[in-house]
Amino acid sequence: MSKKETFRTLNNLIAKHKPCIVFLMETKQAKAKLEMMKTWFEFPYSFYVDLVGRAGGLALWLILEVKLTTMLVSKNYIDSSMLINGEPPYRKGKAEIWEFLTNVRSNDFDPWCILSDSNIVCSQEEKIGGNSHDSNRAAPF
């Protein structure tokens, strides 16, 4: 896929789905170019891992102002935790998040990905150690 085709496809995806977070890998672009793209797509916040030579490159674009604490960064991944308004995003509005995920994906069968540390298990068999499983926590999911 050419650079123009890639940009057009990304533009169409962002226009269609209006995500709050975009994660790009194998960008093969310098930070300056990615910053111009981020501005074009109206994402005010970002985090980057520079490409190595002519390979790699990661970009994380966000709509929300978040505190991103990066634990480990490599050319292949960004391991981080996120705080929105001083709290992890799953603590406030968890019911709204589950409702949104249920509604947004109910009529769309395209492949998709959620990046989350939801800490939800569907049954006790999925869990080893710790407190016993609370089946009510997984009900919205």
N, C-alpha and C positions, 0 to 999 in steps of 0.2 A: 504494500500500500504506500502510495506517495505521501509526502508531507502534507500536500493540499488535501488529499483524500482523508488522511488521518484527522486533520483539523476540522474538515467539514463533518466527519462522522462524530467527533467529540462535540462540536457545536450542536449538532442535531440531538445527540443524547442529552446534553445539558438542557437544551431548550424543552425537550419533551418531558424529562423527569424532574427538573429543577432540584437537584440534590443539594443538601447542606454541606456535604463533604465529598470531595473528589480525590481519589488516590490514583496516581499514574506511575507506572513502572516501565523501565526500558525506554525512557523519554528520549535518550540520545540527544538531549538539548542542554545547552548551558543555562545557568540560572537566569541570566538576563532575558533570554528568549522566553523562558517559562513565566517570568514575571510579567512580560508583555501579554502573554496569553491569559494569565490569571486576571489581569486588569480588564482585558476584553470580555471575559466571562463574568466579571463583577464579583470575584471572590476577594474580599478584603484581607484575608489572613492566609499565611502559607508556611510551609516547612519544606526544605529541600535536602536531598543527598545528591551531591554533584556526580556527574558521570566520570568514569575512569577512562581516559583516552577517548575513544569514540563509542564506548559501550556503557550501558547502564543508565543511571539517573532515576531518581525517585522524586515525586512531587506530591504533596498533600495540601489541598486547597480547602479552606473552610469559610462558610458564610458567618457563623457565629464566632464571637470573640471567646476564645477558650484559653485556658492555661494548659499548654502541652508540655508535659514532663517527659523527656526522652531518656529512656533507660539504656538502650542499646541501639546503635545505628550501624548498618553495614551497607554495602552496595546493593544488597538484596532485600533489606527490610528496615522498617522503622518500628521499634518496640517502644510504645509510649503509653502514658495514661493521660486522661483528659479531664479537666474541670471546667464546668460551665457555671458562671456566677458563683464560683468558689466551691462547688460541689460536684461529685461525679454525676454524669448525666442520667444515670439509672436511678438515683435516689429521689429526684423530684419528677413528678409526672410520669411515673412508670406505666400507669394505666393508659395515659394518652399515647405513649410510645407504642405499646402493644396494639392499641386500637388503630393507630396510624399504619403500622406494619401489616395488620390484618386487612385493612381497607385498600391500601395502596397496591398490594400484590394480589388481591382476590380476582381481578379480571385481566391480569397480565401474565402470560406464560413465558416471557423472555427470561433468559438466565439472569440471575442477580446475586448480589453478595451483601451481607450485612457484617459490618465490623463491630463486634460487641463483646463485652465481658458480662453477659447477662446472668451468669451463675444460676441458671435454671436447669434442673434435671427433670426428666419426665417420669422416672420411676426409681425406686430404691436400688434396683439392679444396676443403674448407671453410676452409682455413688459408692465410694470406698472410704470408710472412716468418717470422723466428724459427727455432727448432729444428724439425726434421722431426717429422711426426706419429708418435706411438707408438700403434699400433692396440690394444695390450693395455690401455691406460688406459680405452678406451671399451667394452671387453668386458662389464663388469658392467652397464653402462647399456643 
